[in-house]
Amino acid sequence: MNKDQMVSFTVAERIASRPFLPFALPDTGEEEIREVATAIKSGWITAEPRTTQFEKEFADAVGAKHAIAVNSGTAALHIALEAAGVKKGDEVITTPYTFAATSAVIRYFDATPVFVDVDPLTLNIDPVGIEAAITQKTKAILPVHIAGLPADMNAIHGVAERFHLPLIEDAAHAFPAKYNGTTIGSLSDMTCFSFSATETITTGEGGMLCTENDEYADRCRMMAQYGISKDAWKRYTAEGSWYYEIVSPGFKYYMSDIAAGMGLAQLRKADSMLEKRRAIARAYNTGFSQFPHFQLPYDNPSHRHAWHLYMLRLNLDMLAIDRALFVEELRKRHIGVSVHFIPLHTHPYYRQLYGCKPEDFPVAYREYMREISLPIYSKMTENDVEDVIDAVVDVLMQFGR
């Protein structure tokens, strides 16, 4: 056994003796417990005072005029498209390299998601492809900030303005990212955030829609509350009236005060949690940069990456195993990993409905086939980060060419 093999064996033994490191964990503690308890003790646990406070503080944090708290990021996307007027037969341009919700909300209207391939460096939607995909049926553009890295918004805005199309950002990964110094949330017609358990801040489940447009804000708020006329929920307070009017068949999408309480605590910790994720990303970059077997995640220095995900890409021609086995080897070493994302056009629903084939969007498919997402969350310790690096390198030492 040579020296390298001895070192590798020692690392593998040490990692195997540790508890399994989950891919993601929410960073919650006494602050969240106090806020949730306050909401419960108040006697008002559905949407109103704490939710309103969370909306105001979140709007201030991203520099938006309006923020509407809802029960999921999917709900935020749904009401955004509704406010933009998307209807049956319309087309909405988006990326195939994203989670199910981005495209599912388009199908809620019996509209067509028009996929555009991604940039091979950033994995964000290609602005040139957006313009080429526009037709007379195009109703909106829906870019995604993959992993928390802002998309090329100047170029995308240029296309949207030339064709007079609403621009709705899927910013599920992107709080508190910045684009050219401006926090994501006030750049476009509407911006939709997610607060599910694995996001950069969480309310358990939840979302937020931000906009500068008064009409969009009024429509989205109304549609999130059954389509009931403005301020109808005040009927339960001293300043309200029993009378209300249903002006559209809306949805039950509003956020509860319990979730909002948790959001308030998370919001106050957002900057410190981001700094921890950034430190983890730097450590990973340092640990992996010496190996040509890996492509590190792209980070544009002009922007601020939210680091929701650390998406490492494998140069498979330099490995004796494929991506699936690489993931399995990391799990054997007690490291939880994931893959982001299985491109939407490869799923049975879109294959059957539109006849999609993997090669239709070759960049998205190629990059997916070699991507692994490593743990990156603020609850990780320095030892956790070191264990991840050691495990990845240990797999490389065993299977690298």
Buried (B, 14 or more C-beta within 10 A) or exposed (E): EEEEEEBBBEBBEBBEEBEEBBBBBBBBEEBBEEBBEBBEEEEBBEBBBBBBBBBEBBBEBBBBEBBBBBBBBBBBBBBBBBBBEBEEEBBBBBBBBBBEBBBBBBBEBEBBBBBBBBBBEBBBBBBBBBBEBBEEEBBBBBBBBBBBBBBBBEBBBBBBEEEEBBBBBBBBBBBBBBBEEBBBBBBBBBBBBBBBEBBBBBBBBBBBBBBBBEEBBBBBBBBBBBBBEEBBBEEEEEEEEEEBEEEEEBBEBBBBBBBBBBBBBBBBBBEEBBEBBBBBBEBBBEBBEEBEBBBBBBBBEEBBBBBBBBBBBBBBEBBEBBBEEBBBBBBEBBBBBBBBBBBBBBBEBBBEEBEBEBEBBEBBBBBBBBBBBBBBBBBBEEEBBEBBBBBBBBBBBBBBE
